[in-house]
Amino acid sequence: MSALYPWQREDWQRLQALRQRLPHGLLIKGGQGLGKLDLALNFAASLLCELPKEDGLACGGCASCHWFVQGSHPDFRLVQSEAEGAGEAAEASEEGGKKKASKVIKIEQLRLLEDFFNQSAHQGRHRVVVIAPAETLHPSAANALLKTLEEPTPGLHFILVSHKPQQLLPTILSRCLAFAVTAPGREQAERWLAEQGVEQPAAALAQAGFAPLLALEMTTQAKGDVRGVLLEALTQGDSFDWLALAEKLQRAELPQVVHGLQQWCHDLSCMRFSDTVRYHLGHEAVLRKLAAKIEPLLLMNFQRDLLAARREAQHPLNPRLFLESLLSAYQHCNA
């Protein structure tokens, strides 16, 4: 359990209103980096707590709360992919050449919970399953979940967390109550980032697409992370070496590369036509210089190609060739 983020107070009150008629399926949805999983875990803990506080938060002192914090509560399950659950350990194993952690929630994970779905609550109240992010469910796992959602046992509640609810089965969506989280205002997010020790909160927030948790994560990453490597190359202007960049990024998460290019090209377009930037505060001078000589039609065509590349980046046949094609096309826009 963690404290609520400042921008989640209103959302928390809305969740408390649901306790009177708690749905069997709740879908907490919104952009990445807003703290949806933390909100879901806090809500799960509060449902299981023996003595919730006046505002509905878990007390943190009862036996149920101790079990929850230790990850051993008999009435709670958290379902994530191997990659999501392993975190840094998964990244280390990939670099070490070991088996790559799965990024999908497998049907075997749902099958292991069949007894949990059908048993009675240990403490006679609720049984709660949090699935995050729900769009990573393998199709077979999604169908297995659907069967349980269609005929849930009394006291069993699912909290699905999703960045991309449009990727979920329509039948799952129809059996869950949608709960859209509130995004923080810019000033509130910047103030929170400053409290976390971020030196340039406005720039960090803009670079992260105004998602405060993503901004905080980016500021703590090593200089050699995907975004850092990409931005360092893009700001070289006439010295941009697309072949060298493709070699550096061939083992990177390709959707991150495409997303970074989309943000950069968005700012190039904005600088060209309105002399403003959205994502790369602090790089206005470089963007202005590049935008002055870029061919607008070529840039628009490249941005259209990036939309298709975003889909292809999930399963490229050859990552190196995929990057070379993409980065050479960007170079062509600036030629």
C-alpha positions in Angstrom: 0.0 0.0 0.0 1.2 3.5 -0.7 -0.3 6.9 0.0 -2.7 8.4 -2.5 -1.2 10.8 -5.0 -2.5 14.4 -4.6 -4.5 14.2 -7.8 -6.3 11.0 -6.7 -8.4 12.5 -3.9 -11.5 13.0 -6.0 -11.1 9.6 -7.6 -10.9 8.0 -4.2 -14.1 9.6 -3.1 -15.8 8.3 -6.2 -14.5 4.8 -5.5 -15.9 4.9 -2.0 -19.3 5.7 -3.4 -19.1 2.3 -5.2 -18.8 0.3 -1.9 -22.6 0.3 -1.4 -23.1 -1.7 -4.6 -19.6 -3.0 -5.4 -19.5 -4.4 -9.0 -18.0 -7.8 -9.7 -15.9 -6.2 -12.4 -14.3 -2.7 -12.1 -12.2 -1.3 -14.9 -9.8 1.5 -13.8 -8.6 3.1 -17.0 -6.5 6.1 -18.1 -3.2 7.1 -19.4 0.0 5.5 -18.4 1.9 7.1 -15.5 -1.1 8.4 -13.5 -0.9 5.9 -10.7 -3.8 3.6 -11.6 -2.3 0.5 -10.2 -1.5 2.2 -6.9 -5.1 3.4 -6.7 -6.4 -0.1 -7.4 -4.2 -1.6 -4.7 -5.3 1.0 -2.2 -8.9 0.2 -3.0 -8.3 -3.5 -2.7 -6.6 -3.1 0.6 -9.4 -0.9 1.9 -12.0 -3.5 0.9 -10.2 -6.2 2.9 -9.2 -4.0 5.9 -10.9 -4.9 9.2 -11.0 -1.2 10.4 -10.9 1.2 7.5 -10.3 4.9 8.3 -13.0 7.5 8.1 -12.0 8.4 4.5 -12.1 4.7 3.5 -8.3 4.1 3.4 -7.0 0.9 4.9 -5.9 1.3 8.6 -2.5 -0.2 8.0 -2.5 -1.8 11.5 -4.9 -4.8 11.4 -4.0 -8.4 10.5 -5.5 -8.0 7.1 -3.4 -5.0 6.3 -0.2 -6.7 7.5 -1.0 -9.7 5.2 -1.7 -7.4 2.3 1.6 -5.5 2.7 3.5 -8.8 2.9 1.8 -10.1 -0.2 0.3 -13.0 1.6 -3.4 -12.1 2.1 -5.5 -15.2 1.6 -8.3 -13.2 -0.1 -6.2 -11.2 -2.5 -4.4 -11.9 -5.8 -2.4 -9.7 -8.0 -2.1 -10.9 -11.6 0.6 -9.4 -13.8 2.8 -10.6 -16.7 6.3 -11.9 -15.8 7.9 -8.7 -17.2 5.6 -6.4 -15.2 6.0 -8.4 -12.0 9.8 -8.9 -12.2 10.7 -5.3 -13.0 14.4 -4.7 -12.8 15.2 -8.3 -12.3 13.6 -9.1 -15.7 15.7 -6.4 -17.4 18.8 -7.8 -15.8 18.1 -11.3 -17.0 17.5 -10.1 -20.5 20.9 -8.4 -20.6 22.5 -11.5 -19.2 21.2 -13.6 -22.1 18.6 -15.6 -20.1 15.1 -16.3 -21.2 13.2 -13.1 -21.8 10.3 -12.5 -19.4 6.9 -12.8 -20.9 5.0 -9.6 -21.5 1.6 -11.3 -21.6 -0.6 -12.7 -18.8 -0.9 -16.4 -19.6 -3.9 -18.6 -19.3 -1.9 -20.8 -16.8 -1.9 -17.9 -14.4 -5.7 -17.8 -14.6 -6.0 -21.5 -14.2 -3.9 -21.4 -11.0 -6.6 -19.2 -9.5 -9.6 -21.4 -10.2 -9.7 -22.7 -6.6 -9.4 -19.1 -5.4 -12.4 -18.1 -7.6 -14.6 -20.7 -6.1 -13.6 -20.8 -2.4 -15.2 -18.7 0.4 -13.5 -15.6 1.7 -11.1 -16.3 4.5 -12.4 -13.4 6.6 -16.0 -13.7 5.4 -15.9 -10.4 3.4 -14.5 -9.9 -0.1 -12.1 -11.7 -2.4 -10.3 -9.3 -4.7 -8.3 -9.9 -7.9 -6.3 -7.1 -9.4 -5.2 -7.6 -13.1 -2.7 -5.1 -14.5 -2.4 -4.1 -17.2 -5.4 -6.0 -18.4 -4.7 -5.4 -22.1 -1.7 -7.8 -21.7 -4.0 -10.8 -21.2 -3.4 -13.4 -23.8 -6.6 -14.1 -25.8 -7.0 -17.5 -24.1 -6.5 -15.9 -20.7 -9.0 -13.2 -21.6 -11.6 -15.8 -22.5 -10.9 -17.7 -19.3 -11.5 -14.5 -17.3 -14.7 -13.8 -19.3 -16.2 -17.1 -18.1 -15.6 -16.1 -14.5 -17.0 -12.6 -15.0 -20.1 -14.0 -16.6 -20.8 -16.2 -13.6 -18.9 -14.8 -10.6 -19.2 -16.4 -7.2 -20.6 -14.3 -4.4 -18.0 -11.9 -2.8 -15.5 -12.2 -5.7 -14.5 -8.9 -7.3 -12.1 -8.1 -10.2 -10.3 -4.8 -10.5 -8.9 -4.5 -14.0 -6.3 -1.7 -14.6 -5.8 -0.7 -18.2 -3.8 1.9 -20.2 -5.5 0.8 -23.4 -9.0 -0.5 -22.7 -9.8 -0.5 -26.4 -7.6 -3.6 -26.7 -9.8 -5.6 -24.3 -12.5 -7.9 -25.5 -15.8 -6.1 -25.9 -17.5 -8.8 -23.8 -15.1 -8.1 -20.9 -15.7 -4.3 -21.2 -19.5 -4.9 -21.1 -19.2 -6.8 -17.8 -17.1 -4.2 -16.0 -18.0 -0.9 -14.6 -15.7 1.7 -16.3 -13.9 4.1 -14.0 -11.8 6.7 -15.7 -9.1 8.3 -13.5 -8.5 12.0 -13.3 -5.3 13.4 -14.8 -3.6 16.0 -12.6 -3.4 19.6 -13.6 0.0 20.8 -14.9 0.8 23.0 -11.8 -0.2 20.2 -9.4 1.9 17.7 -11.2 4.9 20.0 -11.4 4.7 20.8 -7.7 4.6 17.1 -6.9 7.6 16.4 -9.1 9.5 19.2 -7.4 8.7 17.7 -4.0 10.2 14.4 -5.3 13.5 16.2 -6.0 13.1 16.6 -9.8 15.2 19.7 -10.7 13.3 20.7 -13.9 9.7 19.5 -13.3 8.1 21.4 -16.1 10.5 20.0 -18.7 10.3 16.5 -17.3 6.5 16.5 -17.2 6.3 17.7 -20.8 8.8 15.1 -22.0 6.7 12.4 -20.3 3.5 13.5 -22.0 2.2 15.1 -18.8 2.2 11.8 -16.9 3.9 12.6 -13.5 4.9 9.1 -12.5 6.4 8.5 -16.0 8.2 11.8 -15.7 9.7 10.8 -12.3 10.8 7.4 -13.7 12.5 9.1 -16.7 14.5 11.4 -14.4 15.9 8.4 -12.5 16.8 6.4 -15.5 20.4 6.1 -16.7 21.6 8.5 -19.4 21.8 5.6 -21.8 18.1 4.8 -21.7 16.1 4.7 -25.0 14.7 8.2 -24.7 18.1 9.7 -23.7 19.9 8.0 -26.6 17.2 9.0 -29.1 17.1 12.7 -27.9 20.9 13.0 -27.9 21.0 11.9 -31.5 18.0 14.0 -32.7 19.5 17.2 -31.3 22.7 16.8 -33.3 21.0 18.5 -36.3 23.2 18.2 -39.4 25.4 15.7 -37.6 22.6 13.2 -37.1 23.9 9.7 -37.9 20.8 7.5 -38.5 22.9 4.3 -39.1 24.8 4.7 -35.8 21.5 5.4 -34.0 19.9 2.3 -35.5 22.8 0.2 -34.2 22.5 1.7 -30.7 18.8 1.1 -30.5 18.4 -2.3 -32.1 17.9 -4.0 -28.8 15.6 -1.3 -27.4 11.9 -1.5 -26.9 10.9 -0.4 -30.4 7.5 1.1 -29.4 9.4 3.5 -27.1 11.6 4.6 -30.1 8.5 5.2 -32.3 6.8 7.1 -29.5 9.9 9.3 -29.0 10.0 10.1 -32.7 6.3 10.9 -32.7 6.8 13.4 -29.9 9.8 14.9 -31.6 8.1 15.3 -34.9 5.0 16.8 -33.2 7.2 19.5 -31.7 8.9 20.1 -35.1 5.5 20.6 -36.6 4.4 22.9 -33.8 7.6 25.0 -34.1 7.2 25.3 -37.8 3.7 26.6 -37.7 3.3 28.3 -34.3 6.8 28.6 -32.8 5.8 26.5 -29.8 6.8 23.1 -28.4 4.8 20.7 -26.2 7.2 17.9 -25.2 10.8 19.1 -25.5 11.0 22.2 -23.3 14.6 23.4 -23.3 15.3 22.3 -26.8 13.5 25.1 -28.5 16.6 26.5 -30.2 17.4 23.1 -31.9 13.8 22.5 -32.9 13.5 26.1 -34.4 16.7 25.6 -36.4 15.5 22.2 -37.8 11.9 23.3 -38.4 13.1 26.3 -40.5 14.5 24.0 -43.1 12.3 21.0 -42.9 9.9 20.2 -45.8 6.4 20.3 -44.2 4.9 17.8 -46.6 7.7 15.3 -46.0 7.2 15.8 -42.3 3.5 15.2 -42.5 4.0 12.0 -44.5 6.6 10.8 -42.0 4.2 11.4 -39.1 1.6 9.3 -41.0 4.2 6.5 -41.5 4.9 6.6 -37.7 1.3 5.7 -37.0 1.7 2.5 -39.0 5.2 1.9 -37.5 3.7 2.1 -34.0 1.7 -1.0 -34.8 4.5 -2.8 -36.6 6.9 -2.1 -33.7 5.2 -4.7 -31.5 6.4 -7.6 -33.7 9.1 -6.5 -36.2 10.6 -9.2 -38.4 14.0 -7.6 -38.2 14.5 -4.8 -35.6 17.7 -3.4 -37.1 16.1 -3.1 -40.6 12.9 -1.6 -39.0 15.0 1.1 -37.3 17.1 1.8 -40.4 14.0 2.3 -42.5 12.4 4.6 -40.0 15.4 6.7 -39.2 16.5 7.1 -42.8 13.0 8.3 -43.6 13.4 10.9 -40.8 16.8 11.9 -42.2 15.2 12.4 -45.7 12.8 15.0 -44.1 15.7 17.0 -43.0 17.9 16.6 -46.1 
